[in-house]
Amino acid sequence: MSFSIEKARPEDAAALIEYLRVVGGESDNLTFGAEGIPVTVEEEAGFIRKNSENPRDLMVLAKEGGSIIGDGHIEAFSRRLSHRAGLGITVRKAAWGRGVGTAIMERLIAHAREQGIEIIELQVRSDNARAIRLYEKFGFVKIGHYPGFLKVDGVYADCDLMNLYL
C-alpha cells in the first residue's frame, strides 16, 4: 500500500476543498460537481475541528505523496438516533481499484464499532456498481430505493439506501 490513511486535521482544509473540486469533476456520483463544496477554508477547518472534537465522529484522508487521493467520514447521530451514523466516501478516479476505498471503509467501520454504533447508513447512486460492490463487500444491504434522488445536468438519477448492521 503506497498510501496512508490519516485523521483529517484543520490544516488539511485548503487541500481538502481543492480535492473535492477535482473529485467532483471526475464523477456524477456525488452530491456536488466540479464546483466542489461551497465553503471557505476557515469554514472547512472549523468543520474538521468540530468533527475531531466529537469522539463518535471521524474524518479520514487517504494520502499519497502528500496529496489527498480519498476521503471518508462517519458522523454519529444524537439522541434517539444515537445508535446510527451516516457515512460518506470519495476516491480520486486515478486511485480506483487500488484498495483506497477498502482501506477507508475498514478504518471508518472499525471506528463505528469502537464507538458502539449499531447501524451505518449511506446513499449511493443506483447505477454506481463499483461503489455498491465495495459496500456489499463490507456487509451493507439495500434497504430502499429513492427515485430522483439526484439531478445532474437536468437528468434525474436514482439512489439506493444501504445500511450496515454492526
C-alpha positions in Angstrom: 0.0 0.0 0.0 1.7 3.2 -1.2 -0.8 5.5 0.5 -1.7 6.3 4.1 -5.0 6.7 5.9 -4.8 9.7 8.3 -7.2 11.5 10.5 -8.1 14.9 8.9 -6.7 17.9 10.6 -7.8 21.6 10.3 -4.6 22.4 8.4 -5.8 19.9 5.6 -8.8 22.2 4.9 -7.5 24.0 1.8 -6.2 20.8 0.2 -9.5 19.0 1.0 -11.5 21.7 -0.6 -9.4 21.5 -3.8 -9.5 17.7 -3.7 -13.3 17.8 -3.6 -13.4 20.1 -6.6 -11.3 17.6 -8.5 -13.2 14.5 -7.4 -16.5 16.3 -8.0 -15.4 16.9 -11.6 -14.4 13.3 -12.2 -17.8 11.7 -11.5 -21.6 12.3 -11.5 -22.0 10.1 -8.5 -21.6 12.8 -5.8 -24.0 15.4 -4.5 -21.7 18.1 -6.0 -19.8 18.5 -9.2 -16.6 20.3 -10.2 -17.7 23.4 -8.2 -16.9 21.4 -5.1 -18.4 22.3 -1.8 -19.4 25.9 -1.1 -17.3 26.6 2.0 -14.3 28.8 2.8 -11.0 27.3 4.1 -11.9 28.7 7.5 -15.3 27.0 7.5 -13.9 23.7 6.4 -11.1 23.9 9.1 -13.9 24.6 11.6 -15.9 21.6 10.4 -12.8 19.3 10.6 -12.1 20.7 14.1 -15.7 20.1 15.3 -15.6 16.6 13.8 -12.4 15.8 15.6 -13.8 17.1 18.9 -16.7 14.6 18.9 -15.2 11.2 19.7 -18.0 9.4 17.9 -17.3 11.1 14.5 -14.3 10.5 12.3 -13.0 12.1 9.1 -10.0 10.4 7.4 -7.9 11.2 4.3 -6.1 8.8 2.1 -2.8 10.5 1.1 -0.1 9.5 -1.3 3.0 11.7 -1.7 1.3 14.3 0.4 -1.7 14.6 -1.9 -5.2 13.6 -1.0 -6.5 10.7 -3.1 -9.5 9.8 -1.0 -11.6 10.9 1.9 -14.2 9.4 4.2 -16.2 10.4 7.2 -18.6 8.9 9.6 -21.0 11.1 11.6 -22.9 9.7 14.5 -26.4 10.9 15.1 -27.7 12.1 18.5 -30.5 11.4 21.0 -32.9 8.7 19.9 -30.8 8.2 16.7 -27.6 7.7 18.6 -27.3 4.0 17.6 -26.9 5.2 14.0 -24.3 7.1 11.9 -24.0 8.3 8.3 -21.1 7.5 6.1 -19.6 9.2 3.1 -16.6 8.4 1.0 -14.8 9.6 -2.2 -11.8 8.3 -4.1 -9.9 10.0 -6.9 -10.6 8.2 -10.2 -6.8 7.6 -10.7 -6.8 5.7 -7.5 -9.8 3.5 -8.2 -9.0 -0.3 -7.9 -6.0 0.3 -5.7 -7.7 -0.6 -2.3 -8.1 3.1 -1.2 -11.9 2.7 -0.7 -11.4 -0.5 1.1 -8.8 1.0 3.5 -11.0 4.0 4.2 -14.1 1.8 4.8 -12.1 -0.5 7.2 -11.0 2.5 9.3 -14.4 4.0 9.4 -16.2 0.8 10.3 -13.7 -0.1 13.0 -14.2 3.3 14.5 -18.0 2.9 14.4 -17.7 -0.4 16.2 -15.4 1.1 18.9 -18.0 3.8 19.5 -20.9 1.4 19.9 -22.6 2.5 16.7 -25.1 -0.2 15.6 -26.2 0.9 12.2 -24.2 2.8 9.5 -26.2 4.2 6.6 -25.4 5.7 3.2 -26.9 6.6 -0.1 -25.4 5.5 -3.4 -26.4 6.1 -7.0 -28.3 3.0 -8.1 -26.1 2.7 -11.2 -22.8 3.1 -9.3 -21.9 -0.6 -9.5 -18.3 -0.1 -8.3 -19.4 1.6 -5.1 -22.2 -0.8 -4.4 -19.8 -3.7 -4.7 -17.5 -2.1 -2.2 -20.3 -1.5 0.3 -21.7 -5.1 -0.2 -18.2 -6.4 0.4 -18.4 -4.9 3.9 -21.9 -6.3 4.5 -24.1 -3.3 3.6 -27.6 -4.3 2.4 -30.0 -2.3 0.3 -32.9 -1.2 2.4 -34.7 1.1 -0.1 -34.7 2.9 -3.3 -35.1 6.7 -3.8 -36.2 7.7 -7.3 -34.9 11.0 -8.5 -32.5 11.5 -5.5 -30.0 13.4 -7.7 -30.5 15.7 -10.6 -27.4 16.0 -12.8 -27.5 18.3 -15.9 -31.3 18.1 -15.9 -31.4 14.3 -15.7 -32.7 12.5 -12.6 -30.7 9.7 -11.0 -32.0 7.2 -8.5 -30.2 6.2 -5.3 -30.2 3.1 -3.2 -30.4 3.4 0.6 -28.0 1.0 2.2 -27.3 0.0 5.8 -24.7 -1.9 7.6 -25.9 -3.6 10.8 -22.9 -4.0 13.2 
